[in-house]
Every structure is written in structure tokens, then in C-alpha cells.
Amino acid sequence: MDLANQHKPQTIRIKELDALRGVAALFVVFFHYTMGRPEAQWGFKLGVTGVDLFFIISGFVIFMSIRKVASATEFAVNRFTRLYPTYWACATVTFIAQLIGNQWFHHTNDPGMVHYLVNLTMFQHYFKVGDLDGPYWTMILEMVFYICMFFLLLCKQVKNILLWGLGLLLGIALYCMWLETYYPAINWDFVYWFHLFTHFPLFLAGIIFYRIIHQEGKWYS
């Protein structure tokens, strides 16, 4: 028996995750479709939680993926090739649609080539450039999360990820209960530069769910 193949992680498609992605997508679609409409009062305004579900799923999937890579470099390449080509295509379609729409309706607020190129980096938040389209705000959160996972891999700290996560949760609690009230200027700078801060508990929840499933409940091990 080939021992190398014996210990090679198997790629298994988790259909339940696909179903949850579908539910989350429907939540978001109905939320946006009913914004400012009476139908939003039928419960569709709660569809904003679909984004939270996406972040939880992302925490689960990304932690699952880092258990299957041999190095931090492999993880970075996998994430880049998986995200950027699709994102570039979407951003380009959005940019062209805005140009055509502005010409059609005689608007003068074209995004401009610099705006478009900065958005292609996915880090427009740090360049203080607006998103080409509102929903793109979630991408920087994903990217900062990936960067954190990259450095944990690089420093061989994945095994301690829950300790790091709990430490950050304590920092979030400190921020919410004290710093935000008494030192708002300092906090704002910190949260701006570590943009994942306010959404990290959702990603951590996904990681914990993964550990529960694959450690038979011993998520702390």
C-alpha cells in the first residue's frame, strides 16, 4: 500500500455547505430586492443575516482547506487563483455596466479608470477608494481573514488557532465595553486597519464547527 496516498487528505464535497450557501444567497437576494419596499416587513429585512452565514461558512471551509495544503505558499496560491479571476471578471462587468448606464441616463458620476484599477486589488478599503458595487465590501473581510490564516500557517500556529481566536475575542469584548466609549479616536483607527475585527466571531464560529465535526466534539484539542 502506498503510504503517501494513504495519508493524503481526501477532497470531499460537503453538500450541506452547498445547501447553506444557497440559503444564504436567497436571504441576501430577497433582502436587497425588498429594500425600501413594504414587503421588507414580511421578514425579508432579516435576509441581511445571509452575509453572516456566508462568513461562518467561509471560516469552516478555509480552515478545512488549510488542513489539506503543504505550505503557506500553496494556500496563498490556491486562494489567489480561486478568488481573483472571478472577482476581476465581476468587477470588469460592473465597471462597463456603470459606464454604459451613465451614458444612457446622462449621468456624470463615472467611476473612472483609477477607481476601477484600485478595486481590482480587492484592497480598495485601505486605499480609501469606494467599492465599484456595494456588495463588494465583504471581499476585504475575506482577504484579511485569508492573510491571518496565511501567517498562522507560516508561523506553524494553526494548531493554536483557537487560542489566538479566543484572545482576539477578548480584544473585541474590551473594545466594545471600554475603548469604544472612552477612546473612540484610537479605536476607530485600529478597527479601520484591522477591518476583520468586528466580524471575526463569525469566521471563528465556522472554525469551531469544523473542529467539532472532525474532533468528535473535542473542538478545544
N, C-alpha and C positions, 0 to 999 in steps of 0.2 A: 504494500500500500504506500502511496506517495504521501509522506508526512507533511510536505509543504502544502499540498492540496487539502489535506485533512484539516489543517488549522486555518486555511484561507476563509475569511468571512464570506458567507453566502449573501447574495443580493436577493432579498425577499421583498416583493411588493406588498405593502400593507394596505389592503383595500379599504379598511376602516378609515385610514387617514385620507384617502381619496374622497370618501363619502363626507368626511368632516370638512374638507376643502370645498366641496360642492355646497354644503350647507352654509358655510361662511361666505362664499361668493354670492349666494342668493340673498343672504342677510344684507350684504353691502349694496347689492343692486337695488333691492326694494327700499333701502334707506335713502339712497340717492334719488331714486325715481319719485319718491313721495315727499322729498324735502319741500317745505313751503306749501304743501297741499293738505287738505283736510284728512286725507287717507293716512297721513302720518300718525294721527291719533288712534288708529286701529292697532297700534303696536309696532308699526314699521319703523318708528323712530328708534326702537331698540336694536335695529339692524346694525347700528354702529358697533355693537359688540362683536360683529363678524370679524372686524380688524383684530380685536383682541384674540379671537380664536385662531386667526392666522399666525399671530406671534407665538402662541402656545405650540401650535403645530410646528412652527419653524424651530423652536427650541428642541423639540423632540427629534425632528429629522436631522438637524445639524449635529446634535450630539451623537445620533446614530451613525452619521457619515464619518465623524472623526474617529470612530472606533474601527473604521474599515480602511483608513489610509495609513501609509507607511511613514509619512513625514508631514511637517507643516507646509512644505513647499507643494506637495501633492494636494493637500487640502486647498491651498490658495489657488492653484491652477484649476482644480475642479470647480471651485466656486466662481472663478472668473469666467470660465468657458460656459458655465451653466446660466449665469445671470446676464453678463454684459451684451452678448449678441442679441438676445431677445429684447433687452432694455433699449439698446441702440435703435433697433427697428421700431419699437413703440414710440420712442422719443422723436424719431425722424418723421413718422407718420403724424404725430401730434403737431410738430413744428410746421409741416407742409399744410396740414389742415387749417391751422391758425392763419397762416399766410393767405391761403385761398379764401377762408371765411372773412378775414378782414378786408380783402379786396372786394369781395362780393357785397358785403354790407357797408362798405366805405368807412371802416374803422381805421384809426391811425395808430393803434397800440400794437404794432407788430413786435414779436418778442426779440427779433434781432439775432444776427449770427453769433455774437458773443454769448448771449443768453442761451442759445441752443448748444454751443460747444461746451460751455461750463456744465450744463445739465447732463451732457454725455459722460462726465466724470462720475456722476451719481453723488458727488460731494458738494453740490451747489449750496447746501446749507452753510458750509464753512466758508464759502466764497461770498456769502450774503447775497446770493442771487436767487430769485424766486423760482419755484418749480414750473416747468412748462405746463403741467397739468396738476391740479390739486392732489389727486391720489398718489402722486409720486413722493409725497412727504414720508411715506413708510419706508422707502428704499434706504435712506440714510440710517435708519434704525437697524435695518438688516445688516448693512455694511459694517456698522460699528460693532454689532454682535459678532460678525464673522472675524473682524480684526481681533476682538478679545479672545475668541476661540483659537485663532492662529497663534497668538502669543502664549496661550496656555499649552498648546502643542509644542511650540518652540522651546518653552521652558520646562517641558515634561511635567506639567502640573494638572493635566486632565484628571488624574486620579483624585486630586484635591478640589475638584470643581465645585462641589457642594460647600466646602469650607469657604472658598472665595465668594461663592454666591451668597451665603449667609452673612458674610462680612459686608458685602455690598448692601444687602437688605437692611442691616443695622445702620449703614450710612444713609439710606433712604429714609428710615424712620427718624434719624437725627435731623435730617434736612427738613422733613415735614413738620416735626414737633418743635424745633428750636431755631435753626438757621434761617428758615424761610420767614419767620416772624421778626427776628431781631437783627439779622444781617442780610436783608434782601438783595443788596447790590452785589455782595460777594457770591451769594448763592446763584444768582442769575448767570454770572459769568461761568461758574462751574458747570451748571446744568446745560448751558449753551454748548460748551466744548465737549462735554461727555453726554451727548444727546440721547444715549440709550437709557440714561439714569431713571427717568420716570416710567419707562416701560419694561425695565429689566425683570420685574417679578413675573411677567407673563412668559418670557423666554425661560426663566428658571423653572417655572411650573412644568413646561414641556420636558425639560431635562429630568426633573423629578419623576414625571410619569414614565419616562423611558427607564429610569433606574428601578422603579417599582416593578415594571413588567419583566425586566431582564435579570433582576436580582431576587426574584421571588419575595418581594416585599421589603428586602433589606436595602432600601434606597440610600441609606447612610453609609454603606460599606464601600 
